Amino acid sequence: MYETKDKLTIKNAEFITSAAKKEQFIRPDKPMIAVCGKSNVGKSSFINMLANRKKLAKTSSEPGRTRLVNYFDFGQFILADLPGYGFAKVSKAEKEKWAKTLSAFFEKKEDISHVLMLVDCRHDPTADDVQMIEFLNYHVIPFTIVLTKADKLSKMQLSKHVKGIAADLYLGEGNLIATSAETAYGKDKVLEKIAHVIDLFQSGALQDEGEQEETDI
């Protein structure tokens, strides 16, 4: 799917810190991958799958528990777990607070190498999902749609849903990766995508260094 130098292997992913406001946001010195999606889409389970750890990101049966930006060090990249959106059972003030946190995070789009946007493969994209994609497109932030809970569908159903979701979001099927945190289905494809993002980051960094050297001469 992507041309990368080496296969990406996650060995020791660790929690770094949580941030509630932009003054606390990390300014990374390596690629930062942001993970976003509606509440209860399976972000924590997805992150734990990538990390090969069951409890790196805290999972909960109650949606809407992630209210901060949680940062994790995955070795070659930083992963930022963003607050879930679209949870109905919270106050309007709480929703506005989460929205402000997300907006503040994306203000520093130069710090974001890529966004993995999670969508439940069993359901049609919500209005919030569509709005999030429009936001990413408007601000020219590169992203990939990661479909979660693929184990809940048969292969035939999954294929049908992937096509339908791609059509609903006006994206090619190649822009979607179906995954399952239960079976690790699709994990290799996600890691392949992240490895490609890392390669692009390093190529850009090397180019910037070269330009700096020429300026100094």
CYANA upper distance limits for C-alpha pairs under 8 A (distance plus 0.5 A):
  1 MET  CA    192 GLU  CA      8.36
  2 TYR  CA    192 GLU  CA      7.33
  2 TYR  CA    193 LYS  CA      7.29
  2 TYR  CA    196 HIS  CA      6.83
  3 GLU  CA    196 HIS  CA      7.28
  4 THR  CA    192 GLU  CA      8.07
  4 THR  CA    195 ALA  CA      6.81
  4 THR  CA    196 HIS  CA      5.94
  4 THR  CA    199 ASP  CA      7.15
  5 LYS  CA    199 ASP  CA      7.82
  6 ASP  CA    195 ALA  CA      8.13
  7 LYS  CA    191 LEU  CA      8.50
  7 LYS  CA    192 GLU  CA      7.49
  7 LYS  CA    195 ALA  CA      7.55
  8 LEU  CA    191 LEU  CA      6.62
  8 LEU  CA    192 GLU  CA      7.36
  8 LEU  CA    194 ILE  CA      8.39
  8 LEU  CA    195 ALA  CA      6.26
  9 THR  CA    191 LEU  CA      8.39
 10 ILE  CA     50 LEU  CA      7.81
 10 ILE  CA     51 ALA  CA      6.61
 10 ILE  CA     52 ASN  CA      8.01
 10 ILE  CA     74 PHE  CA      7.06
 10 ILE  CA     75 GLY  CA      7.71
 11 LYS  CA     51 ALA  CA      7.98
 11 LYS  CA     52 ASN  CA      8.49
 11 LYS  CA     74 PHE  CA      8.35
 11 LYS  CA     75 GLY  CA      8.20
 12 ASN  CA     51 ALA  CA      7.95
 12 ASN  CA     74 PHE  CA      7.20
 12 ASN  CA     75 GLY  CA      7.50
 13 ALA  CA     51 ALA  CA      6.19
 13 ALA  CA     56 LEU  CA      8.37
 13 ALA  CA     72 PHE  CA      7.26
 13 ALA  CA     73 ASP  CA      6.02
 13 ALA  CA     74 PHE  CA      4.92
 13 ALA  CA     75 GLY  CA      7.14
 14 GLU  CA     56 LEU  CA      7.67
 14 GLU  CA     72 PHE  CA      6.01
 14 GLU  CA     73 ASP  CA      5.71
 14 GLU  CA     74 PHE  CA      7.17
 15 PHE  CA     56 LEU  CA      7.45
 15 PHE  CA     70 ASN  CA      8.30
 15 PHE  CA     71 TYR  CA      6.71
 15 PHE  CA     72 PHE  CA      4.86
 15 PHE  CA     73 ASP  CA      6.78
 16 ILE  CA     70 ASN  CA      8.19
 16 ILE  CA     71 TYR  CA      5.87
 16 ILE  CA     72 PHE  CA      5.64
 16 ILE  CA     73 ASP  CA      6.84
 17 THR  CA     70 ASN  CA      6.56
 17 THR  CA     71 TYR  CA      5.97
 17 THR  CA     72 PHE  CA      7.87
 18 SER  CA     68 LEU  CA      6.63
 18 SER  CA     69 VAL  CA      6.06
 18 SER  CA     70 ASN  CA      4.91
 18 SER  CA     71 TYR  CA      6.63
 19 ALA  CA     24 GLN  CA      5.70
 19 ALA  CA     25 PHE  CA      6.36
 19 ALA  CA     68 LEU  CA      6.14
 19 ALA  CA     69 VAL  CA      5.62
 19 ALA  CA     70 ASN  CA      6.99
 20 ALA  CA     24 GLN  CA      7.35
 20 ALA  CA     67 ARG  CA      8.33
 20 ALA  CA     68 LEU  CA      5.66
 20 ALA  CA     69 VAL  CA      6.98
 20 ALA  CA    101 THR  CA      7.35
 21 LYS  CA     25 PHE  CA      7.33
 21 LYS  CA    101 THR  CA      6.84
 21 LYS  CA    104 ALA  CA      8.00
 22 LYS  CA    101 THR  CA      8.04
 22 LYS  CA    104 ALA  CA      6.44
 22 LYS  CA    105 PHE  CA      7.05
 25 PHE  CA     69 VAL  CA      8.45
 25 PHE  CA    105 PHE  CA      7.85
 27 ARG  CA    111 ASP  CA      7.10
 28 PRO  CA     32 MET  CA      7.18
 28 PRO  CA     78 ILE  CA      7.77
 28 PRO  CA    111 ASP  CA      7.16
 30 LYS  CA     76 GLN  CA      7.52
 30 LYS  CA     77 PHE  CA      6.22
 30 LYS  CA     78 ILE  CA      7.43
 30 LYS  CA    201 PHE  CA      8.28
 31 PRO  CA     76 GLN  CA      7.93
 31 PRO  CA     77 PHE  CA      5.42
 31 PRO  CA     78 ILE  CA      6.68
 31 PRO  CA    111 ASP  CA      8.30
 31 PRO  CA    112 ILE  CA      7.67
 31 PRO  CA    113 SER  CA      6.06
 31 PRO  CA    197 VAL  CA      8.13
 31 PRO  CA    198 ILE  CA      6.66
 31 PRO  CA    201 PHE  CA      6.82
 32 MET  CA     77 PHE  CA      6.19
 32 MET  CA     78 ILE  CA      5.05
 32 MET  CA     79 LEU  CA      6.20
 32 MET  CA     80 ALA  CA      7.48
 32 MET  CA    111 ASP  CA      7.25
 32 MET  CA    112 ILE  CA      5.79
 32 MET  CA    113 SER  CA      5.86
 32 MET  CA    114 HIS  CA      7.41
 33 ILE  CA     77 PHE  CA      7.60
 33 ILE  CA     78 ILE  CA      6.64
 33 ILE  CA     79 LEU  CA      5.35
 33 ILE  CA     80 ALA  CA      6.65
 33 ILE  CA    112 ILE  CA      6.88
 33 ILE  CA    113 SER  CA      6.42
 33 ILE  CA    114 HIS  CA      5.55
 33 ILE  CA    115 VAL  CA      6.15
 33 ILE  CA    116 LEU  CA      7.58
 33 ILE  CA    194 ILE  CA      8.46
 34 ALA  CA     79 LEU  CA      6.26
 34 ALA  CA     80 ALA  CA      5.09
 34 ALA  CA     81 ASP  CA      6.56
 34 ALA  CA     82 LEU  CA      7.45
 34 ALA  CA    112 ILE  CA      7.49
 34 ALA  CA    114 HIS  CA      6.90
 34 ALA  CA    115 VAL  CA      5.19
 34 ALA  CA    116 LEU  CA      6.60
 35 VAL  CA     43 LYS  CA      7.71
 35 VAL  CA     79 LEU  CA      7.74
 35 VAL  CA     80 ALA  CA      6.59
 35 VAL  CA     81 ASP  CA      5.56
 35 VAL  CA     82 LEU  CA      6.53
 35 VAL  CA    115 VAL  CA      6.38
 35 VAL  CA    116 LEU  CA      5.37
 35 VAL  CA    117 MET  CA      6.40
 35 VAL  CA    118 LEU  CA      7.77
 36 CYS  CA     43 LYS  CA      7.81
 36 CYS  CA     81 ASP  CA      7.12
 36 CYS  CA     82 LEU  CA      5.84
 36 CYS  CA     83 PRO  CA      7.58
 36 CYS  CA     84 GLY  CA      7.05
 36 CYS  CA    115 VAL  CA      7.82
 36 CYS  CA    116 LEU  CA      6.95
 36 CYS  CA    117 MET  CA      5.46
 36 CYS  CA    118 LEU  CA      6.61
 37 GLY  CA     41 VAL  CA      6.89
 37 GLY  CA     43 LYS  CA      7.68
 37 GLY  CA     82 LEU  CA      8.49
 37 GLY  CA     84 GLY  CA      6.04
 37 GLY  CA     85 TYR  CA      6.98
 37 GLY  CA    117 MET  CA      6.05
 37 GLY  CA    118 LEU  CA      5.31
 37 GLY  CA    119 VAL  CA      6.89
 37 GLY  CA    129 ASP  CA      7.80
 38 LYS  CA     84 GLY  CA      5.28
 38 LYS  CA     85 TYR  CA      5.01
 38 LYS  CA     86 GLY  CA      6.00
 38 LYS  CA     87 PHE  CA      7.62
 38 LYS  CA    118 LEU  CA      8.07
 38 LYS  CA    119 VAL  CA      7.94
 38 LYS  CA    128 ASP  CA      8.04
 38 LYS  CA    129 ASP  CA      7.71
 39 SER  CA     63 PRO  CA      5.84
 39 SER  CA     64 GLY  CA      5.81
 39 SER  CA     83 PRO  CA      8.41
 39 SER  CA     84 GLY  CA      4.88
 39 SER  CA     85 TYR  CA      6.01
 39 SER  CA     86 GLY  CA      6.78
 39 SER  CA     87 PHE  CA      6.10
 40 ASN  CA     62 GLU  CA      8.19
 40 ASN  CA     63 PRO  CA      5.43
 40 ASN  CA     64 GLY  CA      7.60
 40 ASN  CA     84 GLY  CA      8.15
 41 VAL  CA    118 LEU  CA      7.18
 41 VAL  CA    119 VAL  CA      6.83
 41 VAL  CA    120 ASP  CA      6.17
 41 VAL  CA    148 THR  CA      7.48
 42 GLY  CA     46 PHE  CA      6.57
 42 GLY  CA    118 LEU  CA      8.31
 42 GLY  CA    148 THR  CA      7.23
 42 GLY  CA    149 LYS  CA      8.25
 43 LYS  CA     47 ILE  CA      6.68
 43 LYS  CA     81 ASP  CA      8.16
 43 LYS  CA    118 LEU  CA      7.61
 44 SER  CA     48 ASN  CA      6.67
 44 SER  CA     57 ALA  CA      5.60
 44 SER  CA     58 LYS  CA      6.65
 44 SER  CA     59 THR  CA      5.92
 45 SER  CA     49 MET  CA      6.66
 45 SER  CA     54 LYS  CA      8.33
 45 SER  CA     57 ALA  CA      7.85
 45 SER  CA     59 THR  CA      7.08
 45 SER  CA    181 ALA  CA      6.32
 46 PHE  CA     50 LEU  CA      6.93
 46 PHE  CA    148 THR  CA      8.23
 46 PHE  CA    180 SER  CA      8.22
 46 PHE  CA    181 ALA  CA      5.98
 47 ILE  CA     51 ALA  CA      6.72
 47 ILE  CA     56 LEU  CA      8.23
 47 ILE  CA     57 ALA  CA      7.06
 48 ASN  CA     52 ASN  CA      6.46
 48 ASN  CA     53 ARG  CA      5.60
 48 ASN  CA     54 LYS  CA      5.95
 48 ASN  CA     55 LYS  CA      7.05
 48 ASN  CA     56 LEU  CA      6.31
 48 ASN  CA     57 ALA  CA      6.57
 48 ASN  CA    181 ALA  CA      8.42
 49 MET  CA     53 ARG  CA      7.05
 49 MET  CA     54 LYS  CA      7.83
 49 MET  CA    181 ALA  CA      6.08
 49 MET  CA    184 ALA  CA      7.08
 49 MET  CA    187 LYS  CA      8.09
 50 LEU  CA    187 LYS  CA      7.34
 50 LEU  CA    191 LEU  CA      8.28
 51 ALA  CA     56 LEU  CA      7.99
 51 ALA  CA     74 PHE  CA      7.93
 55 LYS  CA     59 THR  CA      8.06
 60 SER  CA     65 ARG  CA      7.64
 63 PRO  CA     87 PHE  CA      7.54
 64 GLY  CA     83 PRO  CA      8.17
 64 GLY  CA     84 GLY  CA      6.66
 64 GLY  CA     85 TYR  CA      8.23
 64 GLY  CA     87 PHE  CA      6.66
 66 THR  CA     82 LEU  CA      7.86
 66 THR  CA     83 PRO  CA      5.51
 66 THR  CA     84 GLY  CA      6.87
 67 ARG  CA     82 LEU  CA      8.33
 67 ARG  CA     83 PRO  CA      5.47
 67 ARG  CA     84 GLY  CA      7.93
 67 ARG  CA     98 TRP  CA      7.12
 68 LEU  CA     82 LEU  CA      7.20
 68 LEU  CA     83 PRO  CA      6.27
 68 LEU  CA    101 THR  CA      8.21
 69 VAL  CA     80 ALA  CA      6.89
 69 VAL  CA     81 ASP  CA      6.10
 69 VAL  CA     82 LEU  CA      5.32
 69 VAL  CA     83 PRO  CA      6.77
 69 VAL  CA    101 THR  CA      8.45
 70 ASN  CA     80 ALA  CA      6.17
 70 ASN  CA     81 ASP  CA      5.50
 70 ASN  CA     82 LEU  CA      7.19
 71 TYR  CA     78 ILE  CA      7.41
 71 TYR  CA     79 LEU  CA      6.26
 71 TYR  CA     80 ALA  CA      5.10
 71 TYR  CA     81 ASP  CA      6.80
 72 PHE  CA     78 ILE  CA      6.28
 72 PHE  CA     79 LEU  CA      5.59
 72 PHE  CA     80 ALA  CA      6.92
 73 ASP  CA     77 PHE  CA      7.00
 73 ASP  CA     78 ILE  CA      5.34
 73 ASP  CA     79 LEU  CA      6.91
 74 PHE  CA     78 ILE  CA      6.22
 74 PHE  CA     79 LEU  CA      7.27
 76 GLN  CA    198 ILE  CA      8.02
 77 PHE  CA    198 ILE  CA      7.89
 82 LEU  CA    102 LEU  CA      7.65
 83 PRO  CA     98 TRP  CA      7.05
 83 PRO  CA    102 LEU  CA      7.79
 85 TYR  CA     95 LYS  CA      8.27
 85 TYR  CA     98 TRP  CA      8.00
 85 TYR  CA     99 ALA  CA      8.30
 85 TYR  CA    128 ASP  CA      7.83
 86 GLY  CA    128 ASP  CA      6.70
 90 VAL  CA     94 GLU  CA      6.75
 90 VAL  CA     95 LYS  CA      7.25
 91 SER  CA     95 LYS  CA      6.85
 92 LYS  CA     96 GLU  CA      6.68
 93 ALA  CA     97 LYS  CA      6.70
 94 GLU  CA     98 TRP  CA      6.82
 95 LYS  CA     99 ALA  CA      6.67
 96 GLU  CA    100 LYS  CA      6.64
 97 LYS  CA    101 THR  CA      6.83
 98 TRP  CA    102 LEU  CA      6.79
 99 ALA  CA    103 SER  CA      6.60
100 LYS  CA    104 ALA  CA      6.50
101 THR  CA    105 PHE  CA      6.66
102 LEU  CA    106 PHE  CA      6.82
103 SER  CA    107 GLU  CA      6.75
104 ALA  CA    108 LYS  CA      7.97
105 PHE  CA    109 LYS  CA      8.19
106 PHE  CA    112 ILE  CA      8.35
108 LYS  CA    112 ILE  CA      7.79
109 LYS  CA    141 ILE  CA      7.52
112 ILE  CA    141 ILE  CA      8.24
113 SER  CA    141 ILE  CA      8.49
113 SER  CA    142 PRO  CA      7.85
113 SER  CA    197 VAL  CA      7.43
113 SER  CA    201 PHE  CA      7.73
114 HIS  CA    141 ILE  CA      7.42
114 HIS  CA    142 PRO  CA      5.76
114 HIS  CA    143 PHE  CA      5.95
114 HIS  CA    144 THR  CA      8.34
114 HIS  CA    197 VAL  CA      7.56
115 VAL  CA    141 ILE  CA      7.94
115 VAL  CA    142 PRO  CA      6.83
115 VAL  CA    143 PHE  CA      4.93
115 VAL  CA    144 THR  CA      6.90
116 LEU  CA    143 PHE  CA      6.21
116 LEU  CA    144 THR  CA      5.63
116 LEU  CA    145 ILE  CA      6.51
116 LEU  CA    146 VAL  CA      6.80
117 MET  CA    143 PHE  CA      7.36
117 MET  CA    144 THR  CA      6.66
117 MET  CA    145 ILE  CA      5.43
117 MET  CA    146 VAL  CA      6.34
118 LEU  CA    145 ILE  CA      6.44
118 LEU  CA    146 VAL  CA      5.24
118 LEU  CA    147 LEU  CA      6.24
118 LEU  CA    148 THR  CA      7.05
119 VAL  CA    125 PRO  CA      7.37
119 VAL  CA    129 ASP  CA      8.13
119 VAL  CA    145 ILE  CA      7.46
119 VAL  CA    146 VAL  CA      6.71
119 VAL  CA    147 LEU  CA      5.41
119 VAL  CA    148 THR  CA      6.59
120 ASP  CA    124 ASP  CA      8.49
120 ASP  CA    125 PRO  CA      8.33
120 ASP  CA    147 LEU  CA      6.03
120 ASP  CA    148 THR  CA      5.45
120 ASP  CA    149 LYS  CA      6.88
121 CYS  CA    147 LEU  CA      5.53
121 CYS  CA    148 THR  CA      6.17
121 CYS  CA    149 LYS  CA      6.88
121 CYS  CA    150 ALA  CA      6.79
121 CYS  CA    158 LEU  CA      7.83
121 CYS  CA    161 HIS  CA      7.02
121 CYS  CA    162 VAL  CA      7.58
121 CYS  CA    165 ILE  CA      8.33
121 CYS  CA    178 ALA  CA      7.93
122 ARG  CA    149 LYS  CA      8.00
122 ARG  CA    150 ALA  CA      8.23
122 ARG  CA    152 LYS  CA      8.07
122 ARG  CA    153 LEU  CA      7.78
122 ARG  CA    158 LEU  CA      8.49
122 ARG  CA    161 HIS  CA      7.51
124 ASP  CA    164 GLY  CA      8.42
124 ASP  CA    165 ILE  CA      6.82
124 ASP  CA    168 ASP  CA      8.30
125 PRO  CA    129 ASP  CA      6.25
125 PRO  CA    130 VAL  CA      7.29
125 PRO  CA    165 ILE  CA      7.25
125 PRO  CA    168 ASP  CA      7.83
125 PRO  CA    169 LEU  CA      8.20
126 THR  CA    130 VAL  CA      6.92
127 ALA  CA    131 GLN  CA      6.63
128 ASP  CA    132 MET  CA      6.61
129 ASP  CA    133 ILE  CA      6.85
130 VAL  CA    134 GLU  CA      6.71
130 VAL  CA    169 LEU  CA      7.38
131 GLN  CA    135 PHE  CA      6.64
132 MET  CA    136 LEU  CA      6.79
133 ILE  CA    137 ASN  CA      6.56
134 GLU  CA    138 TYR  CA      6.45
135 PHE  CA    139 HIS  CA      6.75
136 LEU  CA    140 VAL  CA      6.42
136 LEU  CA    141 ILE  CA      5.61
136 LEU  CA    142 PRO  CA      7.73
136 LEU  CA    143 PHE  CA      7.98
137 ASN  CA    141 ILE  CA      6.78
137 ASN  CA    142 PRO  CA      8.24
144 THR  CA    175 ASN  CA      6.25
144 THR  CA    176 LEU  CA      6.85
144 THR  CA    177 ILE  CA      8.20
145 ILE  CA    175 ASN  CA      6.74
145 ILE  CA    176 LEU  CA      5.27
145 ILE  CA    177 ILE  CA      6.87
146 VAL  CA    176 LEU  CA      6.24
146 VAL  CA    177 ILE  CA      5.33
146 VAL  CA    178 ALA  CA      6.41
146 VAL  CA    179 THR  CA      7.37
147 LEU  CA    176 LEU  CA      7.34
147 LEU  CA    177 ILE  CA      6.37
147 LEU  CA    178 ALA  CA      4.97
147 LEU  CA    179 THR  CA      6.26
148 THR  CA    178 ALA  CA      6.76
148 THR  CA    179 THR  CA      5.61
148 THR  CA    180 SER  CA      6.17
148 THR  CA    181 ALA  CA      7.97
149 LYS  CA    153 LEU  CA      8.43
149 LYS  CA    179 THR  CA      6.92
149 LYS  CA    180 SER  CA      5.34
149 LYS  CA    181 ALA  CA      7.40
149 LYS  CA    182 GLU  CA      8.34
150 ALA  CA    158 LEU  CA      7.21
150 ALA  CA    178 ALA  CA      6.66
150 ALA  CA    179 THR  CA      6.01
150 ALA  CA    180 SER  CA      5.54
150 ALA  CA    185 TYR  CA      8.19
151 ASP  CA    179 THR  CA      8.44
151 ASP  CA    180 SER  CA      6.19
151 ASP  CA    182 GLU  CA      7.70
151 ASP  CA    183 THR  CA      7.67
151 ASP  CA    185 TYR  CA      8.48
153 LEU  CA    157 GLN  CA      6.18
153 LEU  CA    158 LEU  CA      6.11
154 SER  CA    158 LEU  CA      6.47
155 LYS  CA    159 SER  CA      6.66
156 MET  CA    160 LYS  CA      6.80
157 GLN  CA    161 HIS  CA      6.59
158 LEU  CA    162 VAL  CA      6.52
159 SER  CA    163 LYS  CA      6.87
160 LYS  CA    164 GLY  CA      6.73
161 HIS  CA    165 ILE  CA      6.46
162 VAL  CA    166 ALA  CA      6.53
162 VAL  CA    173 GLU  CA      7.39
162 VAL  CA    176 LEU  CA      7.94
162 VAL  CA    178 ALA  CA      8.20
163 LYS  CA    167 ALA  CA      6.69
163 LYS  CA    173 GLU  CA      6.90
164 GLY  CA    168 ASP  CA      6.65
165 ILE  CA    169 LEU  CA      6.65
166 ALA  CA    170 TYR  CA      6.43
166 ALA  CA    171 LEU  CA      5.44
166 ALA  CA    172 GLY  CA      6.42
166 ALA  CA    173 GLU  CA      6.10
166 ALA  CA    175 ASN  CA      8.48
166 ALA  CA    176 LEU  CA      7.74
167 ALA  CA    171 LEU  CA      6.74
167 ALA  CA    172 GLY  CA      8.07
171 LEU  CA    175 ASN  CA      6.95
172 GLY  CA    176 LEU  CA      8.05
177 ILE  CA    186 GLY  CA      7.17
177 ILE  CA    189 LYS  CA      7.59
177 ILE  CA    190 VAL  CA      7.59
178 ALA  CA    185 TYR  CA      8.04
178 ALA  CA    186 GLY  CA      6.30
179 THR  CA    184 ALA  CA      7.31
179 THR  CA    185 TYR  CA      5.53
179 THR  CA    186 GLY  CA      4.92
179 THR  CA    187 LYS  CA      6.96
180 SER  CA    184 ALA  CA      5.81
180 SER  CA    185 TYR  CA      5.50
180 SER  CA    186 GLY  CA      7.29
180 SER  CA    187 LYS  CA      8.37
181 ALA  CA    185 TYR  CA      7.70
186 GLY  CA    190 VAL  CA      6.96
187 LYS  CA    191 LEU  CA      6.75
188 ASP  CA    192 GLU  CA      6.52
189 LYS  CA    193 LYS  CA      6.74
190 VAL  CA    194 ILE  CA      6.76
191 LEU  CA    195 ALA  CA      6.53
192 GLU  CA    196 HIS  CA      6.82
193 LYS  CA    197 VAL  CA      6.90
194 ILE  CA    198 ILE  CA      6.72
195 ALA  CA    199 ASP  CA      6.73
196 HIS  CA    200 LEU  CA      6.80
197 VAL  CA    201 PHE  CA      6.70
198 ILE  CA    202 GLN  CA      6.65
199 ASP  CA    203 SER  CA      6.58
200 LEU  CA    204 GLY  CA      6.68
201 PHE  CA    205 ALA  CA      6.62
202 GLN  CA    206 LEU  CA      6.52
203 SER  CA    207 GLN  CA      6.66
204 GLY  CA    208 ASP  CA      6.64
205 ALA  CA    209 GLU  CA      6.70
206 LEU  CA    210 GLY  CA      6.71
207 GLN  CA    211 GLU  CA      6.74
208 ASP  CA    212 GLN  CA      6.68
209 GLU  CA    213 GLU  CA      6.74
210 GLY  CA    214 GLU  CA      6.86
211 GLU  CA    215 THR  CA      6.77
212 GLN  CA    216 ASP  CA      6.76
213 GLU  CA    217 ILE  CA      6.91
